[in-house]
Amino acid sequence: MKKNMGMADRVIRVIIAAVFAVLYFMNIVPGTLGLVLVILGGVFLLTSIISFCPLYLPFGIKTCKSK
């Protein structure tokens, strides 16, 4: 699994995951939609930690600097 996410992409995903968590845990977005946001935030956080997004592969997107 090669890295395909750059630092800016990773930081943006972590920020979005934090916003989703705050929206859910402060009961601003409750219920099913809130749970969907938390799960999506978890996926964003996981992909930013491992620097790999599987959805980038079919489109040939690569935001990291090549060596």
Backbone bond lengths (Angstrom), bond angles and torsions (degrees), N, CA, C in turn:
res aa  C-N    CA-C-N  psi(-1)  N-CA   C-N-CA  omega(-1)  CA-C   N-CA-C  phi
1 M - - - 1.441 - - 1.532 108.30 -
2 K 1.322 116.70 108.35 1.451 120.92 179.88 1.523 109.91 -87.38
3 K 1.314 116.11 147.74 1.458 120.63 177.57 1.526 109.50 -65.93
4 N 1.325 115.87 137.12 1.449 119.41 175.87 1.530 112.11 -134.37
5 M 1.340 116.45 15.47 1.460 121.10 -179.99 1.523 109.79 -123.19
6 G 1.316 115.75 131.72 1.451 121.36 176.94 1.521 111.19 -84.71
7 M 1.332 115.63 175.53 1.462 121.14 -176.93 1.530 111.62 -64.43
8 A 1.321 118.21 -42.52 1.467 120.61 -179.10 1.530 110.43 -62.25
9 D 1.300 117.60 -42.69 1.458 122.71 178.30 1.524 110.73 -61.62
10 R 1.304 116.75 -42.68 1.465 121.31 -179.93 1.522 111.44 -65.21
11 V 1.335 117.18 -43.31 1.472 121.19 -179.44 1.526 110.24 -64.55
12 I 1.325 116.74 -42.55 1.469 120.13 179.29 1.519 110.69 -61.86
13 R 1.319 117.30 -40.68 1.469 120.36 179.00 1.534 112.18 -65.60
14 V 1.318 117.55 -38.34 1.469 120.36 178.14 1.528 110.13 -65.96
15 I 1.318 116.94 -40.92 1.466 120.75 178.69 1.525 110.63 -63.70
16 I 1.325 116.98 -44.23 1.468 120.60 178.50 1.526 110.64 -62.75
17 A 1.325 117.63 -41.04 1.467 121.15 178.38 1.524 110.56 -62.61
18 A 1.327 117.66 -40.25 1.465 121.20 178.69 1.530 110.84 -66.11
19 V 1.319 117.03 -40.71 1.473 120.67 178.34 1.525 110.18 -63.05
20 F 1.336 117.64 -43.79 1.463 120.89 178.14 1.528 111.07 -60.92
21 A 1.326 117.32 -41.79 1.466 120.90 179.74 1.523 110.61 -64.58
22 V 1.313 117.39 -43.94 1.471 120.78 179.28 1.525 110.50 -62.82
23 L 1.325 117.17 -43.58 1.463 120.41 179.49 1.527 111.61 -60.11
24 Y 1.317 116.75 -39.07 1.462 119.84 -179.62 1.519 112.34 -75.47
25 F 1.322 117.39 -49.06 1.465 119.86 -173.55 1.523 113.55 -75.43
26 M 1.325 118.53 -14.82 1.469 121.36 173.89 1.533 110.50 -96.31
27 N 1.338 116.40 10.08 1.468 124.57 178.78 1.525 113.25 57.21
28 I 1.312 117.12 32.26 1.456 120.79 174.17 1.528 109.29 -80.44
29 V 1.325 115.99 -37.29 1.464 122.19 175.34 1.531 107.16 -123.51
30 P 1.327 117.14 90.02 1.470 119.52 -177.88 1.531 111.94 -89.27
31 G 1.298 115.12 176.91 1.453 122.32 172.02 1.514 114.46 75.35
32 T 1.323 113.75 -150.79 1.453 121.28 -174.91 1.524 111.77 -63.77
33 L 1.313 117.08 -42.77 1.461 119.94 179.11 1.520 110.73 -61.30
34 G 1.323 117.01 -38.85 1.458 120.70 177.46 1.519 111.93 -62.99
35 L 1.327 116.41 -42.77 1.470 119.93 178.20 1.530 111.64 -64.93
36 V 1.311 116.44 -38.57 1.462 120.07 177.39 1.528 109.56 -62.67
37 L 1.333 117.55 -41.75 1.462 120.90 178.19 1.526 111.65 -64.07
38 V 1.326 117.66 -40.05 1.463 120.86 179.27 1.530 110.43 -65.52
39 I 1.318 117.10 -42.01 1.466 120.36 178.50 1.526 109.97 -65.28
40 L 1.327 117.40 -44.04 1.459 120.88 177.83 1.531 110.97 -62.86
41 G 1.323 116.34 -38.94 1.461 120.24 175.66 1.516 111.79 -63.20
42 G 1.321 117.12 -38.29 1.459 120.85 176.32 1.519 112.20 -63.49
43 V 1.324 116.16 -39.92 1.466 120.29 177.31 1.527 109.72 -65.57
44 F 1.340 117.00 -42.88 1.470 120.61 177.27 1.521 110.55 -59.88
45 L 1.314 116.93 -43.84 1.460 120.85 -179.30 1.530 110.96 -65.07
46 L 1.314 116.89 -44.33 1.465 120.79 179.36 1.526 112.06 -62.54
47 T 1.331 116.47 -45.25 1.463 118.70 -179.62 1.522 111.89 -67.20
48 S 1.323 116.93 -31.09 1.467 118.12 177.84 1.525 111.32 -73.85
49 I 1.313 118.01 -31.10 1.463 121.04 178.65 1.530 110.51 -69.36
50 I 1.336 116.98 -42.12 1.460 119.34 -177.36 1.533 112.48 -90.32
51 S 1.331 117.82 -3.18 1.477 123.77 177.75 1.524 113.12 58.75
52 F 1.305 116.23 33.25 1.459 120.28 -178.94 1.523 109.50 -141.73
53 C 1.320 116.77 127.63 1.456 121.95 175.90 1.520 109.01 -117.80
54 P 1.328 118.98 114.82 1.453 120.77 -177.79 1.531 113.07 -65.03
55 L 1.318 118.11 -24.68 1.464 120.09 179.13 1.520 112.92 -72.82
56 Y 1.316 117.86 -15.72 1.460 121.38 177.75 1.532 111.44 -75.87
57 L 1.331 117.58 -26.75 1.468 121.32 -175.18 1.533 114.25 -59.12
58 P 1.342 119.57 -51.75 1.470 118.38 -177.04 1.530 113.14 -64.12
59 F 1.330 116.61 -26.43 1.456 120.28 -177.78 1.527 112.68 -94.95
60 G 1.314 117.00 -6.27 1.466 121.28 179.03 1.514 113.29 70.92
61 I 1.310 117.49 24.98 1.457 121.46 -179.75 1.523 109.71 -82.46
62 K 1.319 116.38 136.74 1.450 121.15 177.38 1.534 106.57 -147.19
63 T 1.340 116.89 112.74 1.466 119.76 -176.72 1.518 112.64 -99.36
64 C 1.325 117.83 -0.58 1.457 119.69 178.81 1.526 109.80 -89.05
65 K 1.317 114.60 156.83 1.469 119.74 177.88 1.523 108.62 -73.79
66 S 1.313 116.52 137.12 1.463 119.45 178.18 1.518 110.24 -85.32
67 K 1.317 115.01 147.72 1.461 120.65 -177.01 1.506 110.50 -92.49
